Amino acid sequence: MRKNLISVPEFDQLPAPVYFRYAEIDAHSHACPHRHAWGSLDYVAHGVMRFEVDGQRFMSPPQYALWIPPNTEHSAYNAQAIVYRSVYLDATHCQHLPPRPVTLAISDILKAILSDFARRDVNIPEGEADQRLAQVLVDQLSQAAVHRCFLPYANHPGLQGVLAALQRQPGDNRPLGQWAEQAHVSERTLARLFVRELGMSFGEWRQRLRFLAAIEALESSSRSVQDIGFDMGYSTASAFIAMFQRLACCTPEQYRRKARHV
């Protein structure tokens, strides 16, 4: 399948200390590995974008954004169409932000500012009011909760095989013990590997994977919420809706309606 190329900034220096960029990116698009002298906050208002940053892989849903420090090589790919927002910050504004790539929780204030600037197509905040909003955004970023990664990956070969199989079929409901047999380790060992390498339990990692897969299914098809929930391994629509609402702060149907009106 042919991939579309995502354009990257062509300027050598930022046009302003805080610069905003927006795009609606087609499905099956990718950005080649590149780096720049400024830091960037990459946020997907709708959809899921996959990043590789300095040898690490990141997947972030709409409640989170990826922070990429200056001079850090990164590339990206999205399987489905996405609504993309990015904020570029000069070195001065990066001093109070993490020195390594991380996932940041996006507050309602941050989302509102990004949405407002995107609606008005503001790349460089020039008026006094917009400059104040840009400063609020920078201040909010410095206080944002830091997460290692919404859906981390593993280095252990046995664990990599389990994660790859789950990504191929997020609705696979096999319990941890059966996955341990496949990986030729004990159930206790596999449970410890999840916590040690991924920072979360098997159940939490699988739930996050299903959430990301559900986002893509909701945006790319008109199938019912119940059918998507069944595909994600849930025996009832209510169980699927409860999981989705916990992670997205809205129901699947509410999310779908918002996505269609962006």
KESENU-77659 format. One line per 10 residues: number of its first residue (from 1); for each residue x, y, z of N, C-alpha, C. Coordinates in Angstrom, 1 decimal. Layout:
# KESENU-77659
NUM) X:Y:Z:X:Y:Z:X:Y:Z  ...
***
This chain:
# KESENU-77659
1) 0.8:-1.2:0.0:0.0:0.0:0.0:0.9:1.2:0.0  0.6:2.2:-0.9:1.4:3.4:-1.0:1.1:4.3:0.2  2.2:4.9:0.7:2.1:5.8:1.8:2.2:7.2:1.3  1.5:8.2:1.9:1.6:9.6:1.6:2.7:10.2:2.5  3.4:11.1:1.9:4.5:11.8:2.7:4.0:13.0:3.4  4.2:13.1:4.7:3.9:14.2:5.5:5.0:15.3:5.4  4.6:16.5:5.0:5.7:17.5:4.9:6.2:17.9:6.3  7.4:18.3:6.3:8.1:18.7:7.6:8.5:20.2:7.4  8.7:20.9:8.5:9.1:22.4:8.3:10.4:22.5:7.5  10.3:23.5:6.6:11.5:23.8:5.8:12.4:24.9:6.3
11) 11.9:25.6:7.3:12.7:26.7:7.9:13.8:26.2:8.8  14.9:26.9:8.8:16.1:26.5:9.7:15.9:27.1:11.1  15.2:28.2:11.2:15.0:28.8:12.5:13.5:29.1:12.7  13.0:29.1:13.9:11.6:29.3:14.2:11.3:30.8:13.8  10.1:31.0:13.1:9.7:32.3:12.8:9.3:33.1:14.1  9.0:32.4:15.2:8.6:33.1:16.4:9.0:32.1:17.6  9.1:32.6:18.8:9.5:31.7:19.9:8.4:30.6:20.2  7.2:30.9:19.9:6.1:29.9:19.9:5.4:29.9:18.6  5.4:28.7:17.9:4.9:28.6:16.6:3.9:27.5:16.5  2.7:27.7:15.9:1.7:26.7:15.8:1.5:26.2:14.4
21) 1.3:24.9:14.3:1.1:24.2:13.0:-0.1:23.3:13.1  -0.8:23.2:12.0:-2.0:22.4:11.9:-2.1:21.6:10.6  -2.7:20.5:10.6:-2.9:19.7:9.4:-4.0:18.7:9.6  -4.7:18.4:8.5:-5.5:17.2:8.4:-4.8:16.2:7.5  -4.4:15.1:8.1:-3.5:14.2:7.4:-4.2:13.0:7.0  -4.0:12.6:5.7:-4.7:11.4:5.1:-4.2:10.1:5.8  -5.0:9.1:5.6:-4.6:7.8:6.1:-3.4:7.3:5.4  -2.6:6.4:6.1:-1.4:5.8:5.5:-0.4:6.9:5.1  -0.2:7.8:6.0:0.8:8.9:5.7:2.0:8.7:6.7  3.2:9.2:6.3:4.3:9.1:7.1:5.3:10.3:7.0
31) 6.0:10.6:8.0:7.0:11.6:8.0:8.4:10.9:8.2  9.3:11.2:7.3:10.6:10.6:7.3:11.4:11.1:8.5  12.3:10.3:9.0:13.1:10.7:10.2:13.8:12.1:9.9  13.6:12.9:10.9:14.2:14.3:10.8:14.4:14.8:12.3  15.1:15.9:12.4:15.3:16.6:13.7:15.3:18.1:13.4  15.1:18.9:14.5:15.2:20.3:14.3:15.7:20.9:15.7  16.0:22.2:15.6:16.7:22.8:16.7:15.7:23.3:17.8  14.4:23.1:17.6:13.4:23.5:18.5:12.7:22.3:19.1  12.0:22.5:20.2:11.2:21.4:20.8:9.8:21.4:20.1  9.1:20.3:20.2:7.8:20.2:19.6:6.9:19.4:20.4
41) 5.6:19.9:20.5:4.5:19.2:21.2:3.6:18.7:20.0  3.5:17.4:19.9:2.7:16.8:18.8:1.4:16.3:19.4  0.3:16.8:18.9:-1.0:16.4:19.5:-2.0:16.0:18.4  -2.7:14.9:18.5:-3.7:14.5:17.6:-5.0:14.7:18.2  -5.8:15.7:17.6:-7.1:16.0:18.2:-8.1:14.8:18.0  -7.9:14.1:16.8:-8.7:13.0:16.5:-7.9:12.0:15.8  -8.0:10.7:16.2:-7.2:9.7:15.6:-6.0:9.3:16.5  -5.1:8.5:15.9:-3.9:8.0:16.6:-2.8:8.1:15.7  -1.7:8.7:16.1:-0.4:8.8:15.4:0.7:8.0:16.0  1.4:7.2:15.3:2.5:6.4:15.8:3.8:7.2:15.5
51) 4.6:7.3:16.5:5.9:8.0:16.4:7.1:7.1:16.8  8.2:7.3:16.1:9.4:6.7:16.6:10.4:7.9:16.9  10.8:7.9:18.2:11.6:9.1:18.6:12.8:8.6:19.3  14.0:8.9:18.7:15.2:8.5:19.4:15.3:7.0:19.7  14.7:6.2:18.8:14.8:4.7:19.0:13.6:4.2:19.9  12.7:5.1:20.4:11.6:4.6:21.1:10.3:4.8:20.3  9.3:3.9:20.5:8.0:4.0:19.8:7.0:4.5:20.8  6.1:5.5:20.2:5.1:6.1:21.0:3.8:6.0:20.2  2.7:5.8:20.9:1.3:5.9:20.4:0.5:6.8:21.4  0.0:7.9:20.9:-0.7:8.7:21.8:-2.1:9.0:21.3
61) -3.2:8.8:22.2:-4.5:9.1:21.8:-4.8:10.6:22.1  -6.0:11.1:21.8:-6.4:12.5:21.9:-6.2:13.1:23.3  -6.2:12.3:24.4:-6.1:12.9:25.7:-4.6:13.2:26.1  -3.7:12.8:25.2:-2.3:13.0:25.5:-1.6:13.6:24.3  -0.4:14.1:24.5:0.5:14.6:23.4:1.9:14.1:23.6  2.7:14.2:22.6:4.1:13.7:22.6:5.0:15.0:22.7  5.8:15.0:23.7:6.8:16.1:23.8:8.2:15.6:23.2  8.7:16.3:22.2:10.0:15.9:21.6:11.0:17.0:21.8  12.0:16.8:22.6:13.0:17.9:22.9:13.7:18.3:21.6  14.4:19.5:21.7:15.2:19.9:20.5:16.3:18.9:20.1
71) 16.5:18.9:18.8:17.6:18.1:18.2:17.4:16.6:18.5  16.2:16.1:18.5:15.9:14.7:18.7:15.3:14.1:17.4  15.9:13.1:16.9:15.4:12.5:15.6:14.1:11.8:15.9  13.1:12.0:15.0:11.8:11.4:15.1:11.2:11.3:13.7  10.3:10.3:13.6:9.5:10.0:12.4:8.1:9.7:12.9  7.1:9.6:11.9:5.7:9.4:12.3:5.0:8.6:11.2  3.9:7.9:11.7:3.0:7.2:10.7:1.6:7.2:11.3  0.6:7.3:10.4:-0.8:7.2:10.9:-1.5:6.3:9.9  -2.2:5.2:10.4:-2.9:4.3:9.6:-4.2:4.9:9.1  -4.9:5.7:10.0:-6.1:6.3:9.7:-5.9:7.8:9.5
81) -6.9:8.5:8.9:-6.8:10.0:8.8:-6.8:10.6:10.2  -6.1:11.7:10.4:-6.0:12.3:11.7:-6.1:13.8:11.6  -6.5:14.5:12.7:-6.5:15.9:12.8:-5.3:16.2:13.7  -4.3:16.9:13.2:-3.0:17.1:13.8:-2.8:18.5:14.2  -2.2:18.7:15.4:-1.8:20.0:16.0:-0.4:19.8:16.5  0.4:20.9:16.3:1.8:20.9:16.8:2.2:22.3:17.2  2.9:22.3:18.3:3.5:23.6:18.8:5.0:23.5:18.9  5.6:24.4:18.2:7.1:24.5:18.3:7.5:25.5:19.3  8.5:25.1:20.1:9.0:26.0:21.1:10.5:26.2:21.0  11.0:27.5:21.1:12.4:27.7:21.0:13.1:27.3:22.3
91) 14.4:27.3:22.3:15.2:26.7:23.4:14.8:27.3:24.8  14.5:28.6:24.8:14.2:29.3:26.1:13.0:28.6:26.7  12.0:28.4:25.9:10.7:27.8:26.5:10.9:26.3:26.8  11.9:25.7:26.3:12.1:24.2:26.6:12.8:23.9:27.9  13.3:25.0:28.6:14.1:24.8:29.8:13.4:24.1:30.9  12.1:24.4:31.0:11.3:23.8:32.1:10.5:22.6:31.6  10.8:22.0:30.5:10.1:20.8:30.0:11.1:19.7:30.0  10.6:18.4:29.9:11.5:17.2:30.1:12.6:17.2:29.0  13.8:16.8:29.4:14.9:16.7:28.5:14.9:15.5:27.6  13.9:14.6:27.8:13.7:13.4:27.0:12.3:13.3:26.4
101) 12.1:12.5:25.4:10.8:12.3:24.8:9.8:11.7:25.8  8.7:12.3:26.0:7.7:11.8:27.0:6.3:12.1:26.5  5.3:11.4:27.0:3.9:11.7:26.8:3.4:12.6:27.9  2.7:13.6:27.5:2.1:14.6:28.4:0.6:14.5:28.4  0.0:14.6:29.6:-1.5:14.6:29.6:-1.9:16.1:29.2  -2.9:16.1:28.4:-3.3:17.4:27.8:-4.6:17.9:28.6  -4.5:19.0:29.2:-5.6:19.6:30.0:-6.7:20.2:29.1  -7.8:20.4:29.7:-8.9:21.0:28.9:-8.5:22.4:28.4  -7.7:23.1:29.2:-7.2:24.5:28.9:-6.3:24.4:27.6  -5.4:23.4:27.6:-4.5:23.3:26.5:-5.3:22.9:25.2
111) -6.2:22.0:25.4:-7.0:21.6:24.2:-7.8:22.8:23.7  -8.4:23.6:24.6:-9.2:24.7:24.1:-8.3:25.7:23.4  -7.1:26.0:23.9:-6.2:27.0:23.2:-5.8:26.4:21.8  -5.4:25.2:21.8:-5.0:24.6:20.5:-6.2:24.6:19.5  -7.4:24.3:20.0:-8.6:24.3:19.1:-8.9:25.7:18.6  -8.8:26.7:19.5:-9.1:28.1:19.1:-8.1:28.6:18.1  -6.8:28.4:18.3:-5.8:28.8:17.4:-5.9:28.1:16.0  -6.3:26.8:16.1:-6.4:26.1:14.8:-7.6:26.6:14.1  -8.7:26.9:14.8:-9.9:27.4:14.1:-9.7:28.7:13.4  -8.8:29.6:14.0:-8.5:30.9:13.5:-7.2:30.9:12.6
121) -6.6:29.7:12.5:-5.4:29.5:11.7:-4.3:30.4:12.2  -4.1:30.5:13.5:-3.0:31.3:14.0:-1.7:30.5:14.1  -0.7:30.9:13.3:0.6:30.2:13.4:1.5:31.0:14.3  1.5:32.3:14.3:2.3:33.1:15.1:1.4:34.0:15.9  1.3:33.9:17.3:0.5:34.8:18.1:1.0:36.2:18.0  0.2:37.1:17.5:0.7:38.5:17.3:0.0:39.5:18.2  -1.3:39.4:18.3:-2.0:40.3:19.2:-1.7:40.1:20.6  -2.0:41.1:21.5:-1.8:40.9:22.9:-2.5:39.8:23.5  -3.8:39.6:23.1:-4.6:38.5:23.7:-4.0:37.1:23.3  -3.7:37.0:22.0:-3.1:35.7:21.6:-1.8:35.4:22.2
131) -1.0:36.4:22.4:0.3:36.2:23.1:0.1:35.8:24.5  -0.9:36.3:25.2:-1.2:35.9:26.5:-1.6:34.4:26.5  -2.5:34.0:25.5:-2.9:32.6:25.4:-1.7:31.7:25.2  -0.8:32.1:24.3:0.4:31.3:24.0:1.2:31.1:25.3  1.3:32.2:26.2:2.1:32.0:27.4:1.4:31.1:28.4  0.0:31.2:28.4:-0.7:30.2:29.2:-0.5:28.8:28.8  -0.4:28.6:27.5:-0.1:27.2:27.0:1.2:26.8:27.4  2.2:27.6:27.3:3.6:27.2:27.7:3.6:26.9:29.2  2.9:27.7:30.0:2.9:27.5:31.5:2.2:26.2:31.8  1.1:25.9:31.1:0.4:24.7:31.3:1.2:23.4:30.9
141) 2.0:23.6:29.9:2.9:22.4:29.5:3.9:22.1:30.5  4.4:23.2:31.2:5.5:22.9:32.2:4.9:22.2:33.4  3.5:22.3:33.6:2.9:21.7:34.7:2.1:20.4:34.4  2.2:20.0:33.1:1.4:18.8:32.6:2.0:17.5:33.2  1.1:16.6:33.6:1.5:15.3:34.1:2.3:14.6:33.0  3.5:14.0:33.5:4.4:13.3:32.5:4.1:11.8:32.6  4.0:11.2:31.5:3.8:9.7:31.4:4.9:9.2:30.5  5.5:8.0:30.9:6.5:7.4:30.1:6.1:7.3:28.7  4.9:6.7:28.5:4.3:6.5:27.2:2.9:5.9:27.4  2.0:6.3:26.6:0.6:5.8:26.8:0.6:4.3:26.5
151) 1.3:3.8:25.5:1.3:2.4:25.2:2.8:2.0:24.9  3.6:1.7:26.0:5.0:1.4:25.8:5.2:0.1:25.1  6.5:-0.1:24.6:6.9:-1.3:24.0:8.0:-1.9:24.8  8.3:-3.2:24.5:9.3:-3.9:25.3:10.5:-4.3:24.5  11.6:-4.6:25.3:12.9:-5.0:24.7:13.0:-6.6:24.8  12.3:-7.2:25.8:12.5:-8.6:26.0:11.8:-9.4:24.8  12.6:-10.3:24.2:12.1:-11.0:23.0:10.7:-11.7:23.2  10.6:-12.4:24.4:9.4:-13.1:24.6:8.2:-12.2:24.8  8.4:-11.1:25.5:7.4:-10.1:25.7:7.0:-9.4:24.3  8.0:-9.2:23.5:7.7:-8.6:22.2:6.8:-9.4:21.4
161) 6.9:-10.8:21.5:6.0:-11.6:20.7:4.6:-11.6:21.2  4.4:-11.5:22.5:3.1:-11.3:23.1:2.4:-10.0:22.6  3.2:-8.9:22.7:2.7:-7.6:22.3:2.3:-7.6:20.8  3.2:-8.2:20.0:2.9:-8.2:18.6:1.6:-8.9:18.2  1.4:-10.1:18.9:0.2:-10.9:18.7:-1.0:-10.1:19.1  -1.0:-9.4:20.2:-2.1:-8.6:20.7:-2.4:-7.5:19.7  -1.4:-6.9:19.2:-1.6:-5.8:18.3:-2.3:-6.3:17.0  -2.0:-7.5:16.6:-2.6:-8.0:15.4:-4.1:-8.3:15.7  -4.4:-8.7:16.9:-5.8:-9.1:17.3:-6.1:-8.5:18.7  -6.4:-7.2:18.8:-6.7:-6.6:20.1:-7.8:-7.3:20.9
171) -8.7:-8.0:20.2:-9.8:-8.6:20.9:-9.5:-10.0:21.4  -8.3:-10.5:21.3:-7.9:-11.8:21.8:-8.0:-11.8:23.3  -8.9:-12.7:23.8:-9.2:-12.7:25.3:-8.4:-13.8:26.0  -7.4:-14.3:25.4:-6.7:-15.4:26.2:-6.1:-14.8:27.4  -6.2:-15.5:28.6:-5.7:-15.0:29.8:-4.1:-15.0:29.8  -3.6:-14.4:30.9:-2.1:-14.3:31.0:-1.4:-15.6:30.9  -2.0:-16.6:31.6:-1.4:-17.9:31.6:-1.1:-18.5:30.3  -2.1:-18.4:29.4:-1.9:-18.9:28.0:-0.9:-18.2:27.2  -0.8:-16.9:27.4:0.2:-16.1:26.8:1.6:-16.5:27.3  1.7:-16.8:28.6:3.0:-17.2:29.2:3.4:-18.6:28.6
181) 2.5:-19.5:28.3:2.8:-20.7:27.7:3.4:-20.4:26.3  2.8:-19.5:25.6:3.3:-19.2:24.2:4.7:-18.6:24.3  5.0:-17.8:25.3:6.3:-17.2:25.5:7.3:-18.1:26.2  6.9:-19.3:26.6:7.7:-20.3:27.2:8.3:-19.8:28.6  7.4:-19.1:29.3:7.8:-18.6:30.7:6.6:-18.9:31.6  6.9:-18.8:32.9:5.8:-19.0:33.8:4.8:-17.7:33.8  3.6:-17.9:34.3:2.7:-16.8:34.3:3.2:-15.7:35.2  3.8:-16.1:36.4:4.4:-15.1:37.3:5.5:-14.3:36.6  6.4:-15.0:35.9:7.5:-14.3:35.2:6.9:-13.3:34.2  5.9:-13.7:33.4:5.4:-12.8:32.4:4.7:-11.6:33.0
191) 4.0:-11.8:34.1:3.4:-10.7:34.9:4.5:-9.7:35.3  5.6:-10.3:35.8:6.7:-9.4:36.3:7.3:-8.6:35.1  7.4:-9.3:33.9:8.0:-8.6:32.8:7.2:-7.5:32.3  5.9:-7.6:32.4:5.0:-6.5:32.0:5.2:-5.3:32.9  5.3:-5.5:34.2:5.5:-4.4:35.2:6.9:-3.8:35.0  7.9:-4.7:34.9:9.3:-4.2:34.8:9.6:-3.5:33.5  9.1:-4.0:32.4:9.5:-3.4:31.1:8.5:-2.3:30.6  7.2:-2.5:31.0:6.2:-1.6:30.5:5.6:-0.7:31.6  5.9:-0.9:32.8:5.4:-0.1:33.9:3.9:-0.3:34.2  3.3:-1.4:33.7:1.9:-1.6:34.0:1.6:-3.1:33.9
201) 0.4:-3.5:34.3:0.1:-4.9:34.2:-0.3:-5.3:32.8  -0.4:-6.6:32.6:-0.9:-7.1:31.3:-2.3:-6.6:31.0  -3.2:-6.6:32.0:-4.6:-6.2:31.8:-4.6:-4.7:31.4  -3.8:-3.9:32.0:-3.8:-2.4:31.7:-3.3:-2.2:30.3  -2.2:-2.9:29.9:-1.6:-2.7:28.6:-2.6:-3.1:27.5  -3.3:-4.2:27.7:-4.2:-4.7:26.7:-5.4:-3.7:26.6  -5.8:-3.2:27.7:-7.0:-2.3:27.7:-6.6:-1.0:26.9  -5.4:-0.5:27.1:-4.9:0.7:26.4:-4.8:0.4:24.9  -4.4:-0.8:24.5:-4.3:-1.2:23.1:-5.7:-1.2:22.5  -6.6:-1.7:23.2:-8.0:-1.8:22.7:-8.6:-0.4:22.6
211) -8.3:0.5:23.5:-8.8:1.8:23.4:-8.3:2.5:22.1  -7.0:2.4:21.8:-6.4:3.0:20.6:-7.1:2.3:19.4  -7.2:1.0:19.4:-7.8:0.4:18.2:-9.3:0.8:18.1  -10.0:1.0:19.2:-11.4:1.5:19.1:-11.5:2.9:18.5  -10.6:3.7:18.9:-10.6:5.1:18.3:-10.5:5.0:16.8  -9.6:4.2:16.3:-9.4:4.1:14.8:-10.6:3.5:14.2  -11.2:2.5:14.9:-12.4:1.9:14.3:-13.6:2.9:14.3  -13.8:3.6:15.3:-14.9:4.6:15.4:-14.8:5.7:14.3  -13.5:6.0:14.0:-13.3:7.1:13.0:-13.3:6.6:11.6  -13.0:5.4:11.4:-12.8:4.9:10.0:-14.0:4.1:9.5
221) -15.0:3.8:10.3:-16.2:3.0:9.9:-17.4:3.5:10.5  -18.6:3.1:10.0:-19.9:3.4:10.6:-20.5:2.3:11.4  -19.6:1.3:11.7:-20.1:0.1:12.4:-20.6:0.5:13.8  -21.5:-0.2:14.3:-22.1:0.1:15.6:-21.1:0.0:16.8  -21.3:0.8:17.8:-20.5:0.7:19.0:-20.4:-0.7:19.6  -21.6:-1.4:19.5:-21.6:-2.8:20.0:-20.7:-3.7:19.2  -20.8:-3.6:17.9:-19.9:-4.4:17.1:-18.4:-4.1:17.3  -18.1:-2.9:17.4:-16.7:-2.5:17.7:-16.3:-3.1:19.0  -17.1:-3.0:20.0:-16.8:-3.5:21.3:-16.6:-5.0:21.3  -17.4:-5.7:20.6:-17.2:-7.2:20.4:-15.9:-7.5:19.8
231) -15.5:-6.7:18.8:-14.2:-6.9:18.1:-13.1:-6.6:19.1  -13.3:-5.8:20.0:-12.2:-5.4:21.0:-12.2:-6.4:22.2  -13.0:-7.5:22.1:-13.0:-8.5:23.1:-14.0:-8.3:24.3  -14.9:-7.4:24.2:-15.9:-7.2:25.3:-17.2:-7.9:25.0  -17.7:-8.6:26.0:-18.9:-9.4:25.8:-20.1:-8.6:25.8  -20.1:-7.4:26.3:-21.3:-6.5:26.3:-20.9:-5.1:25.9  -21.8:-4.4:25.3:-21.5:-3.0:24.9:-21.3:-2.1:26.1  -22.0:-2.4:27.2:-21.8:-1.6:28.4:-20.4:-1.6:29.0  -19.8:-2.8:28.9:-18.4:-3.0:29.4:-17.4:-2.2:28.5  -17.7:-2.3:27.2:-16.8:-1.5:26.3:-17.0:0.0:26.5
241) -18.2:0.4:26.6:-18.5:1.9:26.8:-17.8:2.4:28.1  -17.9:1.6:29.2:-17.3:2.0:30.5:-15.8:2.1:30.3  -15.1:1.2:29.7:-13.7:1.3:29.5:-13.4:2.5:28.7  -14.1:2.8:27.6:-13.8:3.9:26.7:-14.0:5.2:27.4  -15.1:5.3:28.2:-15.4:6.5:28.9:-14.3:6.8:30.0  -13.8:5.8:30.6:-12.8:6.0:31.6:-11.5:6.6:31.0  -11.2:6.2:29.8:-9.9:6.7:29.2:-10.1:8.0:28.4  -11.3:8.1:27.8:-11.5:9.3:26.9:-12.4:10.4:27.5  -13.0:10.1:28.7:-13.9:11.1:29.3:-15.1:11.4:28.5  -15.5:10.5:27.6:-16.7:10.6:26.8:-17.0:9.2:26.3
251) -18.3:9.0:25.9:-18.7:7.7:25.4:-18.2:7.5:23.9  -18.1:6.3:23.4:-17.7:6.1:22.0:-18.5:6.9:21.0  -19.8:6.9:21.2:-20.7:7.7:20.3:-20.4:9.2:20.4  -20.2:9.7:21.6:-19.9:11.1:21.7:-18.6:11.4:21.0  -17.6:10.5:21.2:-16.3:10.7:20.5:-16.5:10.7:19.0  -17.3:9.8:18.5:-17.5:9.7:17.0:-18.1:11.0:16.5  -19.1:11.5:17.2:-19.8:12.8:16.8:-18.8:13.9:16.8  -18.0:14.0:17.8:-17.0:15.1:17.8:-16.0:15.0:16.6  -15.6:13.8:16.3:-14.6:13.5:15.2:-15.2:14.0:13.9  -16.5:13.8:13.7:-17.1:14.1:12.4:-17.4:15.6:12.3
261) -17.3:16.4:13.4:-17.5:17.8:13.3:-16.3:18.6:13.5  -15.1:18.0:13.5:-13.8:18.7:13.5:-13.5:19.4:12.2
***
